[in-house]
């Protein structure tokens, strides 16, 4: 039993969590540290990510803060290589940054399109490429990208965001196929509606918030730590035979999208 439980531990693992300044990324960083990993917490916002590190250290965890913009490949490459050189390995890389501009496709401005594409899709590609090379050279590792339920189901105003999240799924699957022989696992996590700074405008709208809660089997939004736990699982040795997969953590949203309860079914 103890041996089975140890598979879920991240003891002695070196992790880099990108987007660790708030929301899901912060929760992932905290959870990785709680499971015993050294965590390099990276984010564009240094003050935010320093608070994450302070919180981890206050609980006895080991973490370090750093500034990183995933849109800059050379910065991503340099940051991950520096972590690997300093710690001797890079076992886990989790990339969570994302942005959404909610507008009909025909109303999108070119600069808005590229803003979403550059952060969501190009950023994930940069992380995948840099981490993949490091992990392939060392003979193993786990890369986890963040997709969304919008990779499968959409609504008006979600077109460009949905396209990036579907693209992340296919990149993760391809990378899994290309890097598997080197012992590198690549997976994606696809959350549903989660209470984060990104979704705050919806949270502030009571009707919209309630409608999204009703879209889930569990009739509620997720907390960031509920997305972090499955992510930590994918990072751990307990998921050693999982690669090229998408783990939906959506409260059942994709199972009942467009739900209708026929008469007599309750």
TORKOL-4160 file (C-alpha; in steps of 0.2 Angstrom, whole numbers, padded with zeros to 4 digits, m for minus):
266
<pt num="1" X="0000" Y="0000" Z="0000"/>
<pt num="2" X="0014" Y="0012" Z="0005"/>
<pt num="3" X="0023" Y="0009" Z="m0012"/>
<pt num="4" X="0007" Y="0012" Z="m0022"/>
<pt num="5" X="0004" Y="0029" Z="m0012"/>
<pt num="6" X="0022" Y="0034" Z="m0016"/>
<pt num="7" X="0018" Y="0034" Z="m0034"/>
<pt num="8" X="0008" Y="0050" Z="m0032"/>
<pt num="9" X="0022" Y="0059" Z="m0023"/>
<pt num="10" X="0033" Y="0072" Z="m0031"/>
<pt num="11" X="0047" Y="0070" Z="m0019"/>
<pt num="12" X="0064" Y="0074" Z="m0026"/>
<pt num="13" X="0055" Y="0080" Z="m0042"/>
<pt num="14" X="0060" Y="0097" Z="m0051"/>
<pt num="15" X="0045" Y="0106" Z="m0057"/>
<pt num="16" X="0042" Y="0122" Z="m0067"/>
<pt num="17" X="0025" Y="0130" Z="m0066"/>
<pt num="18" X="0021" Y="0144" Z="m0078"/>
<pt num="19" X="0007" Y="0155" Z="m0074"/>
<pt num="20" X="0010" Y="0153" Z="m0055"/>
<pt num="21" X="0005" Y="0170" Z="m0050"/>
<pt num="22" X="m0013" Y="0167" Z="m0048"/>
<pt num="23" X="m0028" Y="0156" Z="m0052"/>
<pt num="24" X="m0025" Y="0138" Z="m0058"/>
<pt num="25" X="m0006" Y="0140" Z="m0060"/>
<pt num="26" X="m0004" Y="0146" Z="m0042"/>
<pt num="27" X="m0015" Y="0131" Z="m0036"/>
<pt num="28" X="m0004" Y="0119" Z="m0047"/>
<pt num="29" X="0012" Y="0127" Z="m0040"/>
<pt num="30" X="0006" Y="0125" Z="m0022"/>
<pt num="31" X="0000" Y="0107" Z="m0025"/>
<pt num="32" X="0016" Y="0102" Z="m0033"/>
<pt num="33" X="0026" Y="0109" Z="m0018"/>
<pt num="34" X="0014" Y="0100" Z="m0006"/>
<pt num="35" X="0018" Y="0084" Z="m0014"/>
<pt num="36" X="0037" Y="0087" Z="m0011"/>
<pt num="37" X="0043" Y="0094" Z="m0027"/>
<pt num="38" X="0055" Y="0109" Z="m0029"/>
<pt num="39" X="0044" Y="0122" Z="m0039"/>
<pt num="40" X="0051" Y="0135" Z="m0050"/>
<pt num="41" X="0036" Y="0147" Z="m0050"/>
<pt num="42" X="0036" Y="0158" Z="m0066"/>
<pt num="43" X="0025" Y="0172" Z="m0072"/>
<pt num="44" X="0025" Y="0189" Z="m0081"/>
<pt num="45" X="0020" Y="0197" Z="m0064"/>
<pt num="46" X="0035" Y="0195" Z="m0052"/>
<pt num="47" X="0026" Y="0202" Z="m0037"/>
<pt num="48" X="0011" Y="0190" Z="m0039"/>
<pt num="49" X="0023" Y="0175" Z="m0041"/>
<pt num="50" X="0033" Y="0180" Z="m0026"/>
<pt num="51" X="0018" Y="0179" Z="m0016"/>
<pt num="52" X="0015" Y="0161" Z="m0022"/>
<pt num="53" X="0032" Y="0157" Z="m0017"/>
<pt num="54" X="0030" Y="0165" Z="0000"/>
<pt num="55" X="0015" Y="0155" Z="0003"/>
<pt num="56" X="0023" Y="0139" Z="m0002"/>
<pt num="57" X="0038" Y="0142" Z="0009"/>
<pt num="58" X="0027" Y="0146" Z="0024"/>
<pt num="59" X="0020" Y="0128" Z="0023"/>
<pt num="60" X="0037" Y="0121" Z="0022"/>
<pt num="61" X="0039" Y="0119" Z="0003"/>
<pt num="62" X="0053" Y="0123" Z="m0008"/>
<pt num="63" X="0051" Y="0136" Z="m0022"/>
<pt num="64" X="0059" Y="0150" Z="m0032"/>
<pt num="65" X="0051" Y="0164" Z="m0041"/>
<pt num="66" X="0055" Y="0170" Z="m0059"/>
<pt num="67" X="0049" Y="0181" Z="m0072"/>
<pt num="68" X="0044" Y="0173" Z="m0089"/>
<pt num="69" X="0033" Y="0178" Z="m0104"/>
<pt num="70" X="0029" Y="0162" Z="m0113"/>
<pt num="71" X="0027" Y="0172" Z="m0130"/>
<pt num="72" X="0046" Y="0174" Z="m0130"/>
<pt num="73" X="0054" Y="0157" Z="m0135"/>
<pt num="74" X="0072" Y="0162" Z="m0131"/>
<pt num="75" X="0066" Y="0168" Z="m0113"/>
<pt num="76" X="0057" Y="0151" Z="m0111"/>
<pt num="77" X="0072" Y="0141" Z="m0117"/>
<pt num="78" X="0084" Y="0151" Z="m0106"/>
<pt num="79" X="0073" Y="0150" Z="m0091"/>
<pt num="80" X="0070" Y="0131" Z="m0092"/>
<pt num="81" X="0088" Y="0127" Z="m0096"/>
<pt num="82" X="0093" Y="0138" Z="m0081"/>
<pt num="83" X="0082" Y="0128" Z="m0069"/>
<pt num="84" X="0088" Y="0111" Z="m0076"/>
<pt num="85" X="0107" Y="0117" Z="m0074"/>
<pt num="86" X="0104" Y="0123" Z="m0057"/>
<pt num="87" X="0094" Y="0108" Z="m0051"/>
<pt num="88" X="0102" Y="0094" Z="m0061"/>
<pt num="89" X="0085" Y="0089" Z="m0069"/>
<pt num="90" X="0069" Y="0096" Z="m0075"/>
<pt num="91" X="0055" Y="0083" Z="m0072"/>
<pt num="92" X="0039" Y="0092" Z="m0074"/>
<pt num="93" X="0033" Y="0107" Z="m0084"/>
<pt num="94" X="0016" Y="0114" Z="m0082"/>
<pt num="95" X="0010" Y="0129" Z="m0093"/>
<pt num="96" X="m0006" Y="0137" Z="m0088"/>
<pt num="97" X="m0006" Y="0155" Z="m0096"/>
<pt num="98" X="m0021" Y="0159" Z="m0107"/>
<pt num="99" X="m0032" Y="0174" Z="m0112"/>
<pt num="100" X="m0049" Y="0176" Z="m0120"/>
<pt num="101" X="m0057" Y="0191" Z="m0129"/>
<pt num="102" X="m0075" Y="0187" Z="m0130"/>
<pt num="103" X="m0081" Y="0194" Z="m0147"/>
<pt num="104" X="m0090" Y="0187" Z="m0163"/>
<pt num="105" X="m0078" Y="0181" Z="m0176"/>
<pt num="106" X="m0083" Y="0195" Z="m0188"/>
<pt num="107" X="m0080" Y="0208" Z="m0175"/>
<pt num="108" X="m0063" Y="0203" Z="m0171"/>
<pt num="109" X="m0049" Y="0215" Z="m0174"/>
<pt num="110" X="m0032" Y="0208" Z="m0181"/>
<pt num="111" X="m0023" Y="0213" Z="m0166"/>
<pt num="112" X="m0035" Y="0205" Z="m0155"/>
<pt num="113" X="m0034" Y="0189" Z="m0165"/>
<pt num="114" X="m0015" Y="0189" Z="m0163"/>
<pt num="115" X="m0016" Y="0193" Z="m0144"/>
<pt num="116" X="m0026" Y="0177" Z="m0141"/>
<pt num="117" X="m0015" Y="0166" Z="m0153"/>
<pt num="118" X="0001" Y="0173" Z="m0147"/>
<pt num="119" X="m0002" Y="0169" Z="m0128"/>
<pt num="120" X="m0012" Y="0153" Z="m0129"/>
<pt num="121" X="m0006" Y="0144" Z="m0144"/>
<pt num="122" X="0012" Y="0151" Z="m0148"/>
<pt num="123" X="0015" Y="0151" Z="m0129"/>
<pt num="124" X="0011" Y="0133" Z="m0127"/>
<pt num="125" X="0021" Y="0129" Z="m0142"/>
<pt num="126" X="0036" Y="0138" Z="m0135"/>
<pt num="127" X="0035" Y="0129" Z="m0119"/>
<pt num="128" X="0032" Y="0112" Z="m0127"/>
<pt num="129" X="0048" Y="0115" Z="m0139"/>
<pt num="130" X="0059" Y="0120" Z="m0125"/>
<pt num="131" X="0054" Y="0108" Z="m0112"/>
<pt num="132" X="0053" Y="0094" Z="m0125"/>
<pt num="133" X="0071" Y="0096" Z="m0130"/>
<pt num="134" X="0078" Y="0096" Z="m0112"/>
<pt num="135" X="0068" Y="0081" Z="m0107"/>
<pt num="136" X="0072" Y="0071" Z="m0122"/>
<pt num="137" X="0090" Y="0074" Z="m0119"/>
<pt num="138" X="0089" Y="0068" Z="m0101"/>
<pt num="139" X="0078" Y="0053" Z="m0105"/>
<pt num="140" X="0061" Y="0058" Z="m0097"/>
<pt num="141" X="0049" Y="0070" Z="m0090"/>
<pt num="142" X="0031" Y="0076" Z="m0090"/>
<pt num="143" X="0024" Y="0091" Z="m0099"/>
<pt num="144" X="0007" Y="0096" Z="m0096"/>
<pt num="145" X="m0002" Y="0110" Z="m0106"/>
<pt num="146" X="m0019" Y="0118" Z="m0103"/>
<pt num="147" X="m0033" Y="0116" Z="m0115"/>
<pt num="148" X="m0052" Y="0119" Z="m0110"/>
<pt num="149" X="m0069" Y="0112" Z="m0113"/>
<pt num="150" X="m0069" Y="0125" Z="m0127"/>
<pt num="151" X="m0058" Y="0113" Z="m0137"/>
<pt num="152" X="m0074" Y="0102" Z="m0139"/>
<pt num="153" X="m0089" Y="0113" Z="m0136"/>
<pt num="154" X="m0091" Y="0132" Z="m0140"/>
<pt num="155" X="m0103" Y="0146" Z="m0139"/>
<pt num="156" X="m0104" Y="0163" Z="m0148"/>
<pt num="157" X="m0089" Y="0174" Z="m0144"/>
<pt num="158" X="m0077" Y="0159" Z="m0140"/>
<pt num="159" X="m0071" Y="0156" Z="m0158"/>
<pt num="160" X="m0053" Y="0161" Z="m0157"/>
<pt num="161" X="m0051" Y="0155" Z="m0139"/>
<pt num="162" X="m0058" Y="0138" Z="m0144"/>
<pt num="163" X="m0047" Y="0137" Z="m0159"/>
<pt num="164" X="m0031" Y="0139" Z="m0148"/>
<pt num="165" X="m0037" Y="0127" Z="m0135"/>
<pt num="166" X="m0041" Y="0114" Z="m0149"/>
<pt num="167" X="m0024" Y="0117" Z="m0156"/>
<pt num="168" X="m0016" Y="0114" Z="m0139"/>
<pt num="169" X="m0024" Y="0097" Z="m0139"/>
<pt num="170" X="m0017" Y="0092" Z="m0156"/>
<pt num="171" X="0001" Y="0099" Z="m0152"/>
<pt num="172" X="0001" Y="0089" Z="m0135"/>
<pt num="173" X="m0004" Y="0073" Z="m0144"/>
<pt num="174" X="0009" Y="0076" Z="m0158"/>
<pt num="175" X="0022" Y="0079" Z="m0145"/>
<pt num="176" X="0018" Y="0064" Z="m0136"/>
<pt num="177" X="0020" Y="0053" Z="m0151"/>
<pt num="178" X="0037" Y="0062" Z="m0156"/>
<pt num="179" X="0044" Y="0062" Z="m0138"/>
<pt num="180" X="0038" Y="0045" Z="m0131"/>
<pt num="181" X="0053" Y="0035" Z="m0137"/>
<pt num="182" X="0063" Y="0047" Z="m0126"/>
<pt num="183" X="0053" Y="0044" Z="m0111"/>
<pt num="184" X="0044" Y="0060" Z="m0111"/>
<pt num="185" X="0025" Y="0061" Z="m0107"/>
<pt num="186" X="0014" Y="0075" Z="m0114"/>
<pt num="187" X="m0004" Y="0078" Z="m0109"/>
<pt num="188" X="m0017" Y="0091" Z="m0108"/>
<pt num="189" X="m0029" Y="0096" Z="m0094"/>
<pt num="190" X="m0046" Y="0103" Z="m0100"/>
<pt num="191" X="m0055" Y="0113" Z="m0086"/>
<pt num="192" X="m0073" Y="0118" Z="m0086"/>
<pt num="193" X="m0078" Y="0134" Z="m0078"/>
<pt num="194" X="m0066" Y="0139" Z="m0064"/>
<pt num="195" X="m0066" Y="0153" Z="m0052"/>
<pt num="196" X="m0051" Y="0163" Z="m0057"/>
<pt num="197" X="m0046" Y="0181" Z="m0062"/>
<pt num="198" X="m0049" Y="0176" Z="m0080"/>
<pt num="199" X="m0067" Y="0172" Z="m0077"/>
<pt num="200" X="m0070" Y="0186" Z="m0064"/>
<pt num="201" X="m0081" Y="0196" Z="m0077"/>
<pt num="202" X="m0093" Y="0181" Z="m0078"/>
<pt num="203" X="m0092" Y="0178" Z="m0059"/>
<pt num="204" X="m0098" Y="0196" Z="m0057"/>
<pt num="205" X="m0113" Y="0193" Z="m0068"/>
<pt num="206" X="m0125" Y="0183" Z="m0056"/>
<pt num="207" X="m0136" Y="0176" Z="m0071"/>
<pt num="208" X="m0121" Y="0172" Z="m0081"/>
<pt num="209" X="m0112" Y="0164" Z="m0066"/>
<pt num="210" X="m0128" Y="0153" Z="m0062"/>
<pt num="211" X="m0131" Y="0148" Z="m0080"/>
<pt num="212" X="m0113" Y="0141" Z="m0081"/>
<pt num="213" X="m0115" Y="0132" Z="m0065"/>
<pt num="214" X="m0131" Y="0124" Z="m0072"/>
<pt num="215" X="m0121" Y="0118" Z="m0087"/>
<pt num="216" X="m0111" Y="0106" Z="m0076"/>
<pt num="217" X="m0118" Y="0090" Z="m0069"/>
<pt num="218" X="m0112" Y="0095" Z="m0052"/>
<pt num="219" X="m0121" Y="0112" Z="m0053"/>
<pt num="220" X="m0106" Y="0122" Z="m0048"/>
<pt num="221" X="m0090" Y="0130" Z="m0053"/>
<pt num="222" X="m0073" Y="0123" Z="m0049"/>
<pt num="223" X="m0061" Y="0130" Z="m0037"/>
<pt num="224" X="m0043" Y="0131" Z="m0044"/>
<pt num="225" X="m0036" Y="0118" Z="m0032"/>
<pt num="226" X="m0049" Y="0105" Z="m0040"/>
<pt num="227" X="m0040" Y="0108" Z="m0056"/>
<pt num="228" X="m0023" Y="0107" Z="m0048"/>
<pt num="229" X="m0025" Y="0089" Z="m0041"/>
<pt num="230" X="m0028" Y="0080" Z="m0057"/>
<pt num="231" X="m0013" Y="0090" Z="m0064"/>
<pt num="232" X="m0002" Y="0084" Z="m0050"/>
<pt num="233" X="m0008" Y="0066" Z="m0054"/>
<pt num="234" X="m0002" Y="0068" Z="m0072"/>
<pt num="235" X="0014" Y="0075" Z="m0067"/>
<pt num="236" X="0017" Y="0060" Z="m0055"/>
<pt num="237" X="0023" Y="0042" Z="m0058"/>
<pt num="238" X="0006" Y="0036" Z="m0054"/>
<pt num="239" X="0002" Y="0042" Z="m0072"/>
<pt num="240" X="0017" Y="0034" Z="m0080"/>
<pt num="241" X="0007" Y="0025" Z="m0093"/>
<pt num="242" X="m0003" Y="0041" Z="m0098"/>
<pt num="243" X="0003" Y="0051" Z="m0113"/>
<pt num="244" X="m0006" Y="0059" Z="m0127"/>
<pt num="245" X="m0022" Y="0061" Z="m0117"/>
<pt num="246" X="m0033" Y="0075" Z="m0113"/>
<pt num="247" X="m0040" Y="0075" Z="m0095"/>
<pt num="248" X="m0057" Y="0084" Z="m0094"/>
<pt num="249" X="m0059" Y="0092" Z="m0077"/>
<pt num="250" X="m0076" Y="0100" Z="m0080"/>
<pt num="251" X="m0089" Y="0094" Z="m0068"/>
<pt num="252" X="m0097" Y="0084" Z="m0082"/>
<pt num="253" X="m0100" Y="0099" Z="m0093"/>
<pt num="254" X="m0095" Y="0090" Z="m0109"/>
<pt num="255" X="m0105" Y="0074" Z="m0104"/>
<pt num="256" X="m0121" Y="0084" Z="m0104"/>
<pt num="257" X="m0118" Y="0099" Z="m0116"/>
<pt num="258" X="m0135" Y="0105" Z="m0122"/>
<pt num="259" X="m0144" Y="0095" Z="m0108"/>
<pt num="260" X="m0162" Y="0092" Z="m0109"/>
<pt num="261" X="m0172" Y="0081" Z="m0096"/>
<pt num="262" X="m0186" Y="0073" Z="m0105"/>
<pt num="263" X="m0203" Y="0071" Z="m0096"/>
<pt num="264" X="m0203" Y="0056" Z="m0084"/>
<pt num="265" X="m0184" Y="0055" Z="m0083"/>
<pt num="266" X="m0182" Y="0063" Z="m0066"/>
